[in-house]
Amino acid sequence: MVLRSGWVIVGSLPSKDGKPDGLGKAGCLIVFDRHGNVAETLAGDGINGPWDMTALDLGGITELFVTNVLNGIVPPKPNSTANSTANEGTVLRLLITSGADEPPRLLAATTIGSGFPETTDPAALIIGPTGVGLGRNGTLYVADTVDNRIAAIPNAVLRLSDDGTGTTVSQDNSLNGPLGLAIAPNGHILTVNSGDGNIVETAPDGTQVAETIDISPAGPAGGDLFGLAVSLDGSAVYYVNDGDNKLYVLS
């Protein structure tokens, strides 16, 4: 996440061996300056396995919306084929300073979503609530990967209470394990599937409005499609493919 002031915030979910049995620590958010130097670390206050985030950048103050996937997860024993599962994935709203003169500081943390399913996975490390995007109406949309749906948390910017797993906007049909999520200029929700590499466009009323497109250059498997962003003029979609370590553009 790049703030207008130039600070870059990256989620860190550590595993000592890159596998589910190496999980254990809560992780953190690492703040880099515009030159790539680590300037600050945000930890605790509900941050537990940060998986994805979006932001409402107001200049000197920013609201970060962060999904977390480690609550209730117990790392499986080494070489075990049994997954650890829980229904304790969360969405946090973090109020931070975001001025240019000093690194961001955490001012307040509020849990606005909880109870999302999560599970360890040998191929994906862990699966849980992933991409988030803030609509113009203040609704936060969440890619609930395990339950194959898009969830909505209303009034996310000002909400003082936990909305649980939110309201289901859309489920199944063209959705196939949604990961990355972004909001298009027309307010529609874009998601990329882990199951087949397709990108899906969904209206806020739940209608899947466009033909799905396979955007996974490495083949039909799309579990590598996490990062997703729309250009400022709405003419292109940028996405990261972790499988071949490249940034792509769809225009």
C-alpha positions as CSV (number, residue, x, y, z in Angstrom):
1,M,0.0,0.0,0.0
2,V,1.5,3.4,-1.1
3,L,0.3,6.4,0.8
4,R,0.1,9.9,-0.8
5,S,2.9,11.0,1.6
6,G,5.3,8.5,0.0
7,W,5.3,5.9,2.8
8,V,4.9,2.2,1.7
9,I,3.1,-0.2,4.0
10,V,3.6,-4.0,3.5
11,G,2.0,-6.8,5.4
12,S,4.3,-9.5,6.7
13,L,3.0,-13.0,7.6
14,P,6.1,-15.0,8.5
15,S,6.7,-18.7,8.1
16,K,10.1,-20.1,9.1
17,D,10.1,-22.6,6.3
18,G,7.5,-21.2,3.9
19,K,5.1,-24.0,4.9
20,P,2.1,-24.1,7.2
21,D,4.0,-26.0,9.9
22,G,6.4,-22.9,10.1
23,L,3.6,-20.5,11.0
24,G,3.4,-19.2,14.6
25,K,4.1,-15.5,14.9
26,A,1.4,-12.9,14.4
27,G,3.3,-10.9,11.8
28,C,3.2,-7.2,11.4
29,L,2.9,-4.2,9.0
30,I,6.3,-2.9,7.8
31,V,6.6,0.8,6.9
32,F,9.2,1.7,4.2
33,D,10.2,5.2,3.2
34,R,10.3,6.2,-0.5
35,H,13.9,4.9,-0.7
36,G,13.0,1.4,0.5
37,N,14.4,1.8,4.0
38,V,12.4,0.3,6.9
39,A,11.2,3.2,9.0
40,E,8.6,1.7,11.3
41,T,6.8,-1.6,12.3
42,L,3.2,-1.7,13.3
43,A,2.3,-4.8,15.4
44,G,-0.2,-6.0,18.0
45,D,-3.6,-4.4,18.4
46,G,-5.3,-7.2,16.6
47,I,-2.8,-7.6,13.7
48,N,-2.5,-11.3,13.4
49,G,-1.5,-12.7,10.0
50,P,-2.1,-9.7,7.8
51,W,-3.1,-11.0,4.4
52,D,-4.2,-8.0,2.3
53,M,-5.2,-4.3,2.8
54,T,-6.7,-1.2,1.3
55,A,-6.8,2.4,2.6
56,L,-8.7,5.6,2.8
57,D,-5.9,8.2,2.6
58,L,-7.0,11.5,3.9
59,G,-3.6,13.1,3.9
60,G,-2.3,13.5,7.4
61,I,-4.5,10.7,8.6
62,T,-5.2,7.3,6.9
63,E,-7.6,4.5,7.6
64,L,-6.1,1.1,6.8
65,F,-8.4,-1.9,6.3
66,V,-6.5,-5.1,6.9
67,T,-7.6,-8.8,6.7
68,N,-6.0,-11.2,9.2
69,V,-5.8,-15.0,8.8
70,L,-4.0,-16.4,11.8
71,N,-6.6,-16.1,14.6
72,G,-7.3,-19.6,15.9
73,I,-4.9,-21.3,13.5
74,V,-2.6,-23.9,15.0
75,P,0.4,-24.8,12.8
76,P,0.1,-28.4,11.7
77,K,2.9,-30.8,12.7
78,P,5.8,-31.1,10.2
79,N,5.0,-33.2,7.2
80,S,1.4,-33.5,8.3
81,T,-1.3,-33.5,5.6
82,A,-4.0,-32.4,8.0
83,N,-5.0,-28.7,7.7
84,S,-5.7,-26.4,10.6
85,T,-9.0,-24.6,10.3
86,A,-10.8,-21.9,12.2
87,N,-13.6,-19.4,11.8
88,E,-11.7,-16.5,13.3
89,G,-10.5,-14.5,10.4
90,T,-10.8,-10.7,11.0
91,V,-11.0,-7.4,9.3
92,L,-9.3,-4.5,11.2
93,R,-9.6,-0.8,10.6
94,L,-6.4,0.9,11.7
95,L,-6.3,4.7,12.1
96,I,-2.7,5.9,11.5
97,T,-0.9,9.1,11.0
98,S,0.3,9.6,7.4
99,G,2.1,12.9,7.2
100,A,5.3,13.2,5.2
101,D,7.6,14.3,8.0
102,E,7.5,11.2,10.2
103,P,6.7,7.5,9.8
104,P,3.1,6.5,10.4
105,R,2.0,5.8,14.0
106,L,-1.0,3.7,15.0
107,L,-3.7,5.8,16.8
108,A,-6.6,3.4,17.1
109,A,-7.6,-0.1,16.0
110,T,-11.2,-1.4,15.6
111,T,-12.3,-4.9,14.6
112,I,-15.1,-4.3,12.0
113,G,-15.3,-7.9,10.7
114,S,-14.8,-11.4,12.3
115,G,-15.6,-15.0,12.0
116,F,-14.3,-15.5,8.5
117,P,-13.2,-19.1,7.7
118,E,-9.5,-19.8,7.4
119,T,-7.4,-22.9,6.8
120,T,-3.8,-23.8,6.2
121,D,-2.9,-25.2,2.8
122,P,0.3,-26.9,1.7
123,A,0.3,-25.1,-1.6
124,A,-1.0,-21.7,-0.5
125,L,0.4,-21.5,3.1
126,I,-3.0,-20.3,4.3
127,I,-6.4,-19.4,2.9
128,G,-8.7,-16.9,4.5
129,P,-10.3,-13.5,4.0
130,T,-8.1,-11.9,1.4
131,G,-8.6,-8.8,-0.8
132,V,-10.5,-5.8,0.4
133,G,-11.8,-2.7,-1.4
134,L,-13.6,0.4,-0.2
135,G,-16.7,1.5,-2.2
136,R,-17.7,5.1,-2.7
137,N,-20.7,4.5,-0.4
138,G,-18.3,3.6,2.5
139,T,-19.0,-0.1,2.2
140,L,-15.9,-2.4,2.5
141,Y,-16.0,-5.4,0.2
142,V,-14.1,-8.5,1.3
143,A,-13.0,-11.5,-0.7
144,D,-14.1,-14.4,1.5
145,T,-11.9,-17.0,-0.2
146,V,-12.9,-20.1,1.7
147,D,-16.6,-19.6,1.4
148,N,-16.2,-18.5,-2.3
149,R,-18.1,-15.2,-1.9
150,I,-17.8,-11.4,-1.8
151,A,-18.9,-10.0,1.6
152,A,-19.9,-6.4,2.4
153,I,-19.3,-4.5,5.6
154,P,-21.4,-1.3,5.5
155,N,-20.3,2.0,7.0
156,A,-16.7,0.7,7.3
157,V,-15.2,4.1,7.7
158,L,-17.1,5.1,10.8
159,R,-18.3,1.8,12.1
160,L,-17.7,1.3,15.9
161,S,-19.0,-2.3,16.0
162,D,-18.1,-5.7,14.6
163,D,-20.2,-6.7,11.6
164,G,-19.1,-10.4,11.8
165,T,-18.8,-11.9,8.3
166,G,-20.8,-9.1,6.7
167,T,-23.6,-9.5,4.1
168,T,-23.1,-11.7,1.1
169,V,-23.0,-9.7,-2.1
170,S,-22.3,-12.6,-4.4
171,Q,-21.4,-16.3,-4.0
172,D,-20.4,-19.1,-6.4
173,N,-21.3,-18.9,-10.1
174,S,-18.2,-17.4,-11.8
175,L,-16.4,-16.9,-8.4
176,N,-13.8,-19.6,-7.8
177,G,-11.9,-18.9,-4.6
178,P,-11.6,-15.1,-5.0
179,L,-8.2,-13.6,-3.9
180,G,-7.3,-10.1,-5.0
181,L,-10.1,-7.5,-5.0
182,A,-10.3,-3.9,-6.3
183,I,-13.1,-1.4,-6.9
184,A,-13.6,-0.2,-10.5
185,P,-14.4,3.5,-11.3
186,N,-18.1,2.5,-11.9
187,G,-18.3,1.1,-8.4
188,H,-18.2,-2.6,-9.5
189,I,-16.1,-5.1,-7.6
190,L,-13.3,-6.8,-9.5
191,T,-11.9,-10.1,-8.1
192,V,-9.4,-12.7,-9.3
193,N,-10.0,-16.4,-8.8
194,S,-7.5,-18.8,-7.2
195,G,-9.3,-21.7,-8.7
196,D,-9.1,-20.9,-12.4
197,G,-7.2,-17.6,-12.9
198,N,-10.3,-15.7,-14.1
199,I,-11.1,-12.1,-13.3
200,V,-14.8,-11.5,-12.4
201,E,-16.7,-8.2,-12.4
202,T,-19.6,-8.0,-9.9
203,A,-22.0,-5.1,-9.3
204,P,-22.8,-4.0,-5.7
205,D,-26.2,-5.7,-6.0
206,G,-24.5,-9.0,-6.6
207,T,-25.0,-9.3,-10.3
208,Q,-21.9,-10.8,-12.1
209,V,-22.1,-8.4,-15.0
210,A,-19.2,-9.2,-17.4
211,E,-17.7,-12.3,-19.1
212,T,-14.9,-13.7,-17.1
213,I,-11.4,-13.5,-18.5
214,D,-8.5,-15.8,-17.8
215,I,-5.6,-13.6,-16.8
216,S,-3.2,-16.2,-15.5
217,P,-0.4,-16.4,-18.2
218,A,1.2,-19.4,-16.5
219,G,-1.8,-21.5,-17.2
220,P,-5.3,-22.2,-15.7
221,A,-4.2,-22.4,-12.1
222,G,-4.8,-18.9,-10.6
223,G,-3.7,-19.3,-7.0
224,D,-0.9,-16.8,-7.6
225,L,-3.1,-13.8,-8.4
226,F,-3.2,-11.6,-5.3
227,G,-2.4,-8.0,-6.0
228,L,-5.0,-6.2,-8.0
229,A,-5.4,-2.4,-8.8
230,V,-7.2,-0.2,-11.3
231,S,-5.5,2.7,-13.0
232,L,-6.6,6.2,-12.1
233,D,-8.3,6.7,-15.4
234,G,-10.0,3.3,-15.3
235,S,-8.5,2.2,-18.6
236,A,-6.4,-0.7,-17.2
237,V,-6.1,-3.3,-14.4
238,Y,-2.8,-4.1,-13.0
239,Y,-2.2,-7.5,-11.3
240,V,0.6,-9.5,-9.7
241,N,1.3,-13.1,-10.6
242,D,3.3,-14.6,-7.8
243,G,3.9,-17.8,-10.0
244,D,6.2,-16.0,-12.4
245,N,7.1,-13.0,-10.2
246,K,5.7,-10.4,-12.7
247,L,3.4,-7.5,-12.8
248,Y,0.9,-7.5,-15.7
249,V,-1.6,-5.0,-17.2
250,L,-5.0,-5.8,-18.6
251,S,-6.3,-3.0,-20.9
